[in-house]
Amino acid sequence: MKQTGPIQVDIIDFSPDLAFEFREMNLSWLERYFYVEPKDEDLLNRAEEVIIDQGGKIFFGKVKGEIAGCFSLLPGEDMCFELGKMAVKPQFQGQQIGQKLLRFAIDYTRERGMHRLYLYSNTILTPAIHLYRKFGFVEIEMEDPPPYARSNIKMALNL
């Protein structure tokens, strides 16, 4: 069925019954493009403890009742959130769901009085990098060593 008009994406909060969805969506892209690092394992296997209980958030995008994508916000230093583990299921890609998730992440971060939203990525993820730039993210200096071996770019959006 061809989609006409903007697709409706409902953003919902994390609940323990969605931990498996969060893990599987992220394992899918990690294994496709890279490999699963120990930090990924920790975040994905203990999402509630490592993200939620530490002051972070996990959100999901639902389309017609089905989970289509997700992302996390991890608390950083100096009134910042780190955008992480953003994924859209393959069957939902190309429908601007990533844009809607990113817009929600930016608005949520701004509404909480945070000063910056930042992320780590890799330049081989061309569509993701393009999306971040479209929303105003700019490249900033990355730590050495980076928090993920696959990271070759750090980007931020000042709010």
BELNORFEN-V812115 format. One record per residue. N is the residue number from 0. PHI is phi in whole degrees, -180 to 180 (* if undefined). Layout:
# BELNORFEN-V812115
n phi
N PHI
N PHI
This chain:
# BELNORFEN-V812115
n phi
0 *
1 -85
2 -81
3 -116
4 76
5 -67
6 -79
7 -85
8 -119
9 -95
10 -95
11 -124
12 -81
13 -60
14 -140
15 -54
16 -70
17 -100
18 -58
19 -64
20 -59
21 -58
22 -63
23 -67
24 -62
25 -77
26 -60
27 -58
28 -76
29 -62
30 -72
31 -72
32 -105
33 -139
34 -147
35 -85
36 -88
37 -54
38 -64
39 -61
40 -54
41 -63
42 -64
43 -83
44 -86
45 -131
46 -54
47 -64
48 -70
49 -84
50 -107
51 -62
52 -67
53 -98
54 96
55 -93
56 -139
57 -130
58 -124
59 -128
60 -104
61 -112
62 -124
63 49
64 82
65 -108
66 -65
67 -112
68 -165
69 -159
70 -163
71 -126
72 -123
73 -106
74 -66
75 -116
76 -79
77 57
78 58
79 -127
80 -115
81 -98
82 -82
83 -144
84 50
85 -87
86 -147
87 -129
88 -58
89 -51
90 -70
91 -108
92 -68
93 83
94 -115
95 67
96 -69
97 -58
98 -63
99 -69
100 -65
101 -66
102 -60
103 -62
104 -60
105 -65
106 -62
107 -61
108 -63
109 -63
110 -63
111 -87
112 78
113 -73
114 -92
115 -156
116 -120
117 -132
118 -154
119 -116
120 -151
121 -138
122 -67
123 -73
124 -87
125 -52
126 -60
127 -67
128 -61
129 -60
130 -61
131 -61
132 -64
133 -58
134 -90
135 99
136 -69
137 -126
138 -71
139 -129
140 -66
141 -103
142 -62
143 -129
144 -82
145 -70
146 -67
147 -126
148 -60
149 -77
150 -71
151 -127
152 -151
153 -121
154 -129
155 -145
156 -126
157 -79
158 -106
